[in-house]
Amino acid sequence: MVGPQRPQFVLFGSSIVQISYSNGGWGAILSDIYARKADVLLRGYYGWNSRRAIQVLDQVFPKDATVQPTLVIVYFGGNDSMGPHSSGLGPHVPLPEYIENMRKIATHLKSLSENIRIIFLSCPPVDEARIRENTSAYFSELVRTNELCRQYSEACIELCKEMNLKVVDLWTALQKREDWLAACFTDGIHLAEEGSKIVVEEILKVLKEADWTPSLHWKSMATEFPEDSPYDLVLVDGKSTINPSDWTYHRQIQWD
């Protein structure tokens, strides 16, 4: 790997993670916010449920790795919460099994290092009407409802309380916007830029409020190569330079 070694933030989950660099996505926003502070690594898998996740835990997060992640943000639940298919195939995972699968993920991650930090994202709502309009002829009996999403979201939140894990309640956070149905999704399921901004805001809130030492909030983390240099930009006086290491003027949102 290239150096110097930075803290690693791993995003682990299904399609909401895999495509989190698309459409002004939350993964891309986090990478920008944590530039020169942490490396944000994407481990997202389109269409996956928690069953598939636990099958690859040792491959994605090997216990004997030389470097372990500093932070892992985990999202599974949207596919698990889909209604069961009559064939027995498909991504649906019964709620009790989903809870135990998420427990296994958390337990494995905790075992990697005593210093690892974990945030779970709960199942967000969906735009049922748009899903019905956009459903491809390739899919059979595609069942996604907000009631099912709510149940899996609440189960994830309860598990996190039980295991003393940080959690972002996406079900509630997205619906705080009055226009969430129109603004937050690209297709009724996956996040548009406005939905991703909410995810980032909620993650940063957790990171800022967490009593973790050291803090993982971006404003508290060291910037790589922050020292002043005569090669920095020259000020108007023509005699001194200014260090641009922590400039954030390019961001449309000045994240807290």
SULGI-V983040 format. One record per pair of residues at least 12 apart in sequence whose ideal C-beta (glycine too) atoms are under 6 Angstrom apart, sorted by the first residue. I is the first residue (numbers start at 0). J is the second residue. Records with the same first field share a line. If there is no record, write none. Layout:
BEGIN
I=J ; J
END
This chain:
BEGIN
5=37 ; 38
6=37 ; 69
7=38 ; 40 ; 68 ; 69
8=37 ; 39 ; 70
9=40 ; 42 ; 68 ; 71
10=26 ; 41 ; 72
11=42 ; 71 ; 73
12=43 ; 74 ; 75
13=47 ; 75 ; 78
14=45
15=74
16=43 ; 74
17=43 ; 45
22=185 ; 191 ; 192
23=192
24=195
25=195 ; 198 ; 199
26=41
28=199
32=217 ; 254
33=217
35=222 ; 223
36=217 ; 220
42=59
48=78 ; 79 ; 90 ; 92
49=75 ; 79 ; 92 ; 97 ; 100 ; 101
50=92
52=75
53=100 ; 103
56=107
60=111
67=111 ; 112
70=116 ; 215
71=108 ; 117
72=118
73=119
74=120
76=122 ; 151 ; 155
77=122
78=90
79=92 ; 97
80=122 ; 147 ; 148 ; 151
81=142 ; 143
82=142
84=140
94=154
98=154 ; 158
101=158
105=162 ; 164
116=211
117=164
118=165 ; 205
119=155 ; 159 ; 164 ; 166
120=167 ; 169
121=152 ; 155 ; 156 ; 168 ; 169 ; 170
122=148 ; 151 ; 152
123=169 ; 173
124=145 ; 148 ; 170 ; 173 ; 174
125=143 ; 148 ; 187 ; 188
126=180 ; 184 ; 187
129=187
130=143 ; 187
133=186
149=170
152=170
156=168
165=205
167=201
172=197 ; 201
173=197
203=254
222=244 ; 245
225=244
227=242
END
